[in-house]
Amino acid sequence: MAPARGRLDGRIALITGASRGIGAAVARRFAAEGARLVLVARTVGGLEEVDDAVRAAGGSATLAPLDLVDFEAIDKLGGAIAERYGRLDVLVGNAAILGGLRPVGHYPPDEWERVFAVNVTANWRLIRSFDALLRASDAGRAIFVTSGVARGVFPYWGAYAASKAALEAMVRTYAAELAKTNVRVNLLDPGVVRTAMRAEAMPGEDPMSLPHPDDITDRFVDLASPRCRRTGKVVAVS
């Protein structure tokens, strides 16, 4: 009997922030669903640990250790994937930073600028570098991770909230521009999850009371699937 085919069998998927937390969980799940992975993160050791888990499960991954604010490196990565595969089926823009919690007027300028560089501009550079490769896929799918703080009022979360609001506006615009193509573009709000960023924001919280990143990967698979038809939406895990 032939082995069961996963929902992402043979799909080429790039995931940023893949060395830990949600990115690592999505990498493991996508591998279990049959995807061929390109994993991006700054931490080489973390990427290697995820790679070990992917390979132990019979999957394959290409590791791309880089800092997403090195925008030229994103361009080079796009060129390398174009040369190797000629397409990209799934793009997951997951990497983000919190930038600390403080009154809006108290952010050091360099910290504010780095939050926007990682959370917004890097994702724009990903779109810029991979748009043609997503269009070359028979069913290109782009998923960008957002947060409920983008749509509410949360004192002291100014930099992160503003950056996620900007991300949502950019991604929904991009989705509308691709409405007549085979590419579907969405935002995913994972809610409260047991991650290092959550621990940074809420140091007194019991992390064991929160869902593990592995528990929220179903929605990522749904949005990455060639069968997904929704686009330009903010999709919540719960």
C-alpha positions in Angstrom: 0.0 0.0 0.0 1.3 3.5 -0.9 2.0 5.8 2.0 -0.6 8.4 2.7 -0.1 11.7 1.1 -0.1 14.8 3.3 -2.1 17.9 2.5 1.1 19.8 1.5 2.8 16.9 -0.3 5.6 18.2 -2.5 4.8 21.9 -1.8 7.8 24.2 -1.3 7.3 26.2 1.8 9.4 29.0 3.3 9.0 29.9 7.0 10.6 32.8 8.8 11.2 32.8 12.5 11.5 29.0 12.1 14.1 28.3 14.9 11.6 28.3 17.8 8.0 28.9 18.9 5.3 29.1 16.3 7.7 29.0 13.4 9.3 25.8 14.5 5.9 24.2 15.2 4.7 25.1 11.7 7.9 23.7 10.2 7.4 20.4 12.0 3.7 20.2 11.0 4.4 21.2 7.3 7.0 18.5 7.2 4.6 16.0 8.5 2.2 17.1 5.8 4.8 16.4 3.1 6.2 19.9 2.4 9.7 20.6 1.3 10.9 23.4 3.7 13.1 26.4 3.5 13.7 27.5 7.1 14.8 31.1 7.9 16.0 32.4 11.3 18.9 34.2 12.9 19.8 31.3 15.3 21.8 28.6 13.6 21.5 26.2 16.6 17.8 26.6 16.7 17.4 25.9 13.0 19.6 22.8 13.3 17.4 21.5 16.1 14.2 22.0 14.0 16.0 20.4 11.0 16.8 17.3 13.2 13.1 17.0 14.1 12.0 17.4 10.5 14.5 14.8 9.2 13.6 12.4 12.0 10.1 12.5 10.7 11.2 11.8 7.2 11.0 15.4 5.9 13.6 17.6 4.3 14.7 21.2 4.9 17.1 23.8 3.6 18.4 26.1 6.3 18.8 29.8 5.6 20.3 31.5 8.7 19.9 35.2 8.2 18.7 38.3 9.9 15.6 39.6 8.2 16.7 43.2 8.5 19.6 42.3 6.1 17.3 43.1 3.2 19.8 42.3 0.6 20.1 38.8 2.0 16.3 38.4 1.4 16.8 39.3 -2.2 19.7 36.8 -2.5 17.5 34.1 -1.0 14.8 34.8 -3.5 17.3 34.4 -6.3 18.5 31.1 -4.9 15.0 29.7 -4.6 14.2 30.8 -8.1 17.3 29.1 -9.4 16.7 25.9 -7.4 12.9 25.5 -7.6 11.6 28.1 -10.1 8.6 28.7 -7.8 7.5 29.0 -4.2 4.2 27.4 -3.1 3.9 28.7 0.5 5.3 31.7 2.2 4.9 32.0 6.0 5.9 35.4 7.3 6.1 34.6 11.0 9.2 36.3 12.4 8.5 39.3 14.7 9.8 41.1 17.7 7.9 42.8 20.6 10.2 45.8 21.2 9.3 46.0 24.8 6.3 47.5 26.6 6.4 51.2 27.4 4.6 54.4 26.8 4.6 55.4 23.1 6.7 58.5 23.7 9.3 56.5 25.6 10.5 54.1 22.9 14.2 54.7 21.9 14.2 55.6 18.2 16.4 52.7 17.3 14.1 50.2 19.0 11.0 51.6 17.4 12.7 51.5 14.0 13.8 47.9 14.5 10.3 46.7 15.4 9.0 48.2 12.1 12.0 46.8 10.2 11.4 43.2 11.4 7.6 43.2 11.6 6.7 45.3 8.5 9.6 46.1 6.2 11.1 42.6 6.2 7.7 41.2 5.2 7.4 43.7 2.4 10.9 42.6 1.2 9.7 39.0 1.3 6.7 40.0 -0.9 9.0 41.9 -3.2 11.4 39.0 -3.5 8.9 36.2 -3.7 5.9 37.6 -5.5 7.0 36.3 -8.9 7.7 32.8 -7.4 4.3 32.7 -5.7 2.7 33.5 -9.0 4.7 30.8 -10.7 3.1 28.2 -8.4 -0.1 26.5 -9.4 -1.5 27.6 -6.1 0.7 30.1 -4.3 -0.2 30.7 -0.7 1.1 33.5 1.6 0.4 33.6 5.3 1.5 36.5 7.6 1.2 36.2 11.4 -0.6 39.1 13.0 -2.0 39.8 16.5 -5.2 41.0 18.0 -3.4 44.1 19.3 -3.5 45.4 15.8 -7.3 45.8 16.1 -7.7 46.9 19.7 -6.3 49.5 22.1 -3.6 48.1 24.3 -1.6 50.7 26.4 2.2 50.2 26.3 2.1 47.9 23.3 2.5 50.8 20.9 5.4 49.7 18.7 4.2 46.1 18.3 0.5 47.1 17.8 1.3 49.8 15.3 3.6 47.5 13.3 1.0 44.7 13.2 -1.7 47.2 12.1 0.7 48.3 9.3 1.3 44.7 8.4 -2.4 44.0 8.1 -3.0 47.0 5.9 -0.1 46.0 3.6 -1.1 42.3 3.4 -4.7 43.0 2.7 -3.7 45.4 -0.1 -1.4 42.8 -1.6 -4.2 40.2 -1.4 -6.5 42.5 -3.3 -3.9 43.1 -6.0 -3.6 39.3 -6.5 -7.4 38.6 -6.6 -7.4 37.5 -10.2 -4.4 35.2 -9.8 -3.9 31.7 -8.3 -2.2 33.2 -5.2 -4.1 33.5 -2.0 -2.8 35.8 0.8 -4.1 35.9 4.4 -3.2 36.9 7.9 -3.4 34.5 10.8 -3.9 35.6 14.4 -2.7 32.7 16.6 -4.1 34.2 19.8 -2.3 33.6 23.1 0.3 30.9 22.7 3.2 29.6 24.8 6.1 31.5 23.2 9.2 33.4 24.2 7.6 36.7 23.1 4.5 36.0 25.3 6.9 35.3 28.2 8.7 38.6 27.5 5.4 40.5 27.5 3.8 38.7 30.5 6.6 37.5 32.7 4.3 36.6 35.7 2.1 34.4 33.6 2.2 30.6 34.0 3.3 29.4 30.5 1.9 25.9 31.1 -1.6 27.4 31.2 -1.2 28.5 27.5 -1.6 26.4 24.3 1.6 24.9 23.0 2.6 26.2 19.5 2.0 22.6 18.1 -1.6 23.0 19.1 -2.4 25.8 16.7 -0.9 24.5 13.4 -4.1 23.3 11.8 -5.0 26.8 10.6 -1.6 27.2 9.0 -2.1 24.0 7.0 -5.6 25.1 6.0 -4.3 28.4 4.6 -1.3 26.8 3.0 -3.4 24.1 1.2 -4.0 24.4 -2.5 -7.6 23.9 -1.7 -7.8 27.2 0.3 -10.0 29.7 -1.5 -10.2 32.6 1.1 -7.9 35.6 0.6 -7.4 39.0 2.2 -8.8 37.7 5.5 -7.6 37.9 9.1 -8.1 34.3 10.3 -8.1 33.6 14.1 -7.1 30.2 15.5 -9.9 30.1 17.9 
